[in-house]
């Protein structure tokens, strides 16, 4: 009997290692592509329809995408200094715990599970289902969404390198798709459509509360710019490759977003796009006909696969880090022999599936944008805290024009959150409730030891 038990324990140990230390096996290419893949996803292929409905101005829509890119780049500059100084897995959870207070770090981790990853995974999967239904109308969009979540939960739960290879392939295909769509719109579209739709005027719209609320949708579209922070403990030469991944990824995506949205607006009248999710399908159909529309929908659906994969890969590193610091969450640190955080991945997949079943796409977007803007804004201010209160930590990278980027990012994020709360109170209340539950959970669970973010910086 005892020998049988030992045999089973031995087999389990060969599959799952509870205290396996993450290896630095992720190169710069994968890190950059992870940022690009996590950013380019649901938002850019869907939210322009909501912006067109609310702003009713083509130039205001483009301005929103430019402002969103500027905000994201300020955030990327700030995070580059933070994660090069504290290059460990866990993102905001590790950073806020180390720089401010463990309660804020736990709250960030709690928000990451529900708002930072599971809700966006659900939104991406729902968009995948919507685009897929234009090609396969007999398959319910929700079923497609749930199958996609299940597939990548399984893939990333068992093998890190295999998941990363799959991620790189689909991200490269996604970039080719966006470049192709942008080029088609620039060549075959009508630039006059972008300006012809300016009623009310651009200046009137840009300084209105509705523009700030529109930035919630844009903020969601750019939200993956900090993806490298979640896998910082597994990236080679972090002092060099982490800042490169954040800045190169964010800059590339901003340029592609603006070009792609110009293409959408030039390809179809603003009223045709207004309020629609599948804007890529509409633009391609107007340019080249129904056949091309179905082809583009298929390609966009495949591109959304990459977004789901990227978030499935990044998010569990946060929960795994929390499992290392809280004895009652220790099950989250379990890893397979291929270094995949299996329990954390399965938990995230389950929550994402629940969101997909119970929430609508637009509600998810507003809830995500409001809550994440507050969390990321506070983390960006950590740069100031790092320099004034934690001078013992080596800083291999220094943010340009300090302290302007972190202050701008935090200020603009707060502005977006405030107007979101005024204009969309239910989503704001849901975000506040999430924050309250997260703080209560911290005091109920109780920390067992300080977060492991004080290790010397690897050179």
C-alpha angles and dihedrals in degrees: 000000000000092000090052091052091049090050092054092046090052091052092048090050091056089055104037128032113193095197102031111150115229112249124223094243102132114100129208094263094056091044093053093044090049090057091046093046094047091050100041105065141081098357102057092047096046118019098068087076091059092045091050090051095049103034099035089200128101094206091048089053091053090045090054090055091049093049090047091053091049091051092048092050091052088052092048091052090052095046091047090066093043100050095040087057094042104029101179134119118266108069115212091000093066095035098050092042091054099039104035120006136321090242091061090046092052090048090053090051091049090049090048092058096051107022107017099052118355096053093045090047088053092047092049091048091049090051088049089054092048094052091042091054091062087063100031106028092172092066112078112237092230092054091051090049094051093046090052092050090049094049096053094040087060094044097050094039092068113030132028100189094044090050091048093051091050088048093055094049095051093044091054090051090048092054091050090051094052093046089049094049092046092049092048092052094045092050102035103026130090112248089197089071090066093059098030091069096061101123112152098031121264094245092051091052098041094059097043128102090245089064090056090050089049088057087064088070091044091047089056090051092053095039096107094068089101095051094115089062091069096056097034091121092061100045120105117240092003097189089064107026101043096060090043091052093050098044099037092045095048095045093048094049094048091056092047092047094054093046093046094049091048085054093051093049093046093047100055138019114267092244091058091056096041113121094351125130099200096060092148091058091048094049094048092047091052091049103041110006137259095305092057090045091058092046092051091047089054092050093047090049088054090048090055087056087067092052093053090047093051093052092044087055099046105038101060091059087070095052092043088055090051089052089059092057103040121056092206090055096044091116088072092067095063112123134186121240085262089060096251115145093233103180093044091051093049091049092051092048091052094051091046091052090050091052091049091053098045108033138059123237097247094046090052092052095052093044091050096047096049097048099040093049090061095046096046092044092056091047092053089055085059087083089069090046091049092055098043105036106022106045090145090074114091114238110205090177128040122202115247117252093006127226095018101077098051093044093047092047094048092045096049092044090053091048091054092047093049095052090043090056091050097045100033104028097166093058090045092050090050089053092049091049090051090052091049093050090048094054092046090051091054093058093043094052098043123209118262097196141349118285114267097243099115097078114128115269111262111237 
